[in-house]
Structure formats: structure tokens, C-alpha cells
Amino acid sequence: MGAAAAREDRPVVRVVRKSGRWAFGTAVMATEQGSERMPQGWLFVAERQDGEWRAALEGEERFADISRRSPVVGAREKSLFAQQDGRQRDVLKKDDVRGPADVRKIPHHPQPSGGIDSDGGAGLLSAGGDYRTGMALPTTIGANTVLTSGPHGWGGYESPWSSIDLAGGDEVVRAARQGNAYTMCTGWIRVIHDRGYATDYYHLWSNINTNGGWVNTGDHLGYTGTDVTCGGAAYGRHVHFALRQNSAYIGIAGHGIGKWVLYNGSAAYQGGALHGSYWAGVGGTLYNYGVLGFNQGVVDANGGGSVNRRSGPGTGYAVAGSVADGATVTVSCSANGTSHTGRYGTTSLWNRLSDGTWSSDAYMWSGVNGPVSGWC
């Protein structure tokens, strides 16, 4: 960022709640409209002490503590903010998780660990090894949308590649998961979720105006658009959807959203998503399957077709039916059995499904590299 460009930046601070010596609001560093630099934004809590306002921004370790003490922060917000503790867990840097051509390099369930990214830097483990988000796509559940851009940075080519662009369908933008929603700026909504996650939605038209209001999964936030009130650029109507954890943008690749697993390409804006064995690249259609439960998985037969279900954890047990590629299954518990190799590597883990039959974990994406419902 050059000095000339920096002079175009402007702080936009909104106090949306105030009581006595306490205040709460949003702080945005807006950029020039039409520029390639995106705005940055934070929630803040401020306390007046000794005649001076002392603020803690989202992402600072003091934020959760000062929020806990503040009467202008609601009880539900206090709980979620406590999970946004400012300690970003081993952020995935760039393109450690790529598409099917490179998928053989990825350990079982996309879980990068110490790989080398395209810039030669260390690709650190993201999400503590747990890529479950409990999120749907930020679109209408049961409807199609188009992946107009694969994983890229909040500001374009910068890392981490936290964002994707979606457009088409009914053009309605919806909350990917329940949480407290905040209007950061016209056209920009942030939702703070549980488990340390948050999501950003930018370029919206007719967005809701909310000051910490609760939204459920699928609630209306606005419409895809080209709004750049707080800066940046938008070339054609879409929603710029970004994933955050512990108050910072993180790599979206490897995470499950709407029962799709996102993958980086060899460059920003490339890549795509997998649902079972079905690959959708840039320009492809993503059907919003809704939320994958934390005790569920998506069957990935590593090429289509179906996967056998058996009466016990191994091929020595009788076949008890099959389950189709892309199907959602609920896991009751897991045990070790015969070893098999699927898309993400080799494992001896077998999952007991809710109907009492068993399926190899080699042919299932759950978001974790281990039991999702404990051991049998």
C-alpha cells in the first residue's frame, strides 16, 4: 500500500450503544471507492477511565474481558465474544489445500500440517484440525448459486485466502449460521458465530440495519450487489463472503460450508469446491445443501457411485447395503477395522451409522481426522 493510496483512507467510527462510562460500536478504515484495497473493520468496546476513553478492538485480547464487564454488551454477545479471544489459531496461509489434481497430497480430511505454500512460506494448521463450521452457504437453502470466484483474500490477492464470491439464483444473501449480526457499513454485514467463527458479507444491496441483532441460519441479510460505500471494488453483482476465526480472516480452503469443501487453486480466484466426488470450479453451480451436523459426514466415493455399508467395522463383515456418493450420513460412534484408502489418504477408522451399519471413514468427509461422535 503506497503513501498516496493510504491518504485516501478514512476512519468511520459509529457508536451504536452508550451508557454512562461505556460505549460500543464499529470502527471501519474505509478505502477509496473503486480501488483494489478493501476496507477493514472491527467491533469495539470502550470504557471511560480517568477522563479518557480506552477502547478494545475486536481481535485484541482485552476485547473479551472488557466486553464481559460492560453493561452495553448483551449476555449472548458476551458468550460469543469470549470465544473471539484474539489468539488466532495457526492460520492457514495461502494455497495449502488445492483442488482434485493435488488432493492426494492432503492428509485424510483436508488438514494441512506444515506444508509449503506457493510463496515458500510455512502453511500452518488451520482451525485446530477441526474444519467443521456448522454453516450453510450464504444463499437460500435448497437453491442453486454460482461460484463466480474461488478462494481469494479479503482484499483480493493477499493472504490468507479467506473469501469466495457468489452470485445468481434468487440473489438473496442469508446468514450462513446463527449469531449476532452487525452492520459494519452500508453493504457490509458481519455475523459473530459460536466456536470462534465469524462471517463477513460485502457488496450487499438493501442490507439489513442491525446492531447485534440475533439471526438464525438462513435469515435474510440483503441481496447480492456492487455496493462499495466503504471502499474497494465490485465488478458485477455478487456477495463477497469471507470466513473469520478468533477475530481474523482465515483460509477458507478445507472448511465445510453448505456440505461443500472449498479448495484453493494455483492462484487467487481459482479453485472450487467438492461435494462428495462432484467438483464445481469457478463458474460452476453450488447447490446449498444446508448445514452439515457436527456428528455427520458427506459420503465421498472418490469417483462417484456408492460405498458399501457393512454389518461391522471391516470387509470381513457382510455387506448390508450401500450409500450413494454425496449422501449425508449421521455417525453414532467409531471403531478401528480394516484399512482403506480414499481421496484424503489411508485410514483404518470405521463409522457406525445411525441405522446400525458401518462405513469406512476413508470414504467420508466429516471435517475432522478422527471420530466425530466418540469411540464405540
Secondary structure, DSSP 8 states (H G I E B T S, - for coil): --HHHHTT-EEEEEEEEEETTEEEEEEEEE--BTSS---EEEEEEEEEETTEEEEEETTSHHHHHHHHH-TTS-HHHHHHHHH--S---S---TTSSB-GGGGGGS-SSS---SEE-TTS-EE---GGGB-EEEE--SS-TTSEEEEEEEEEBTTBSSSS--EEEEE-TT-EEE-SS-EEEEEEETTEEEEE-STTEEEEEES-BS----EEEEE-TT-EEEE-B---TTSB--SSSBEEEEEEETTEE---TT-EETTEEEEB-SSTT--EEEETTEEEETT-EEE------TTEEEE--SSSSEEEEESSSSTTS-EEEEEETT-EEEEEEEEEEEEEEETTEEEEEEEEETTS-EEEGGGEE-SBSS-SS-B-
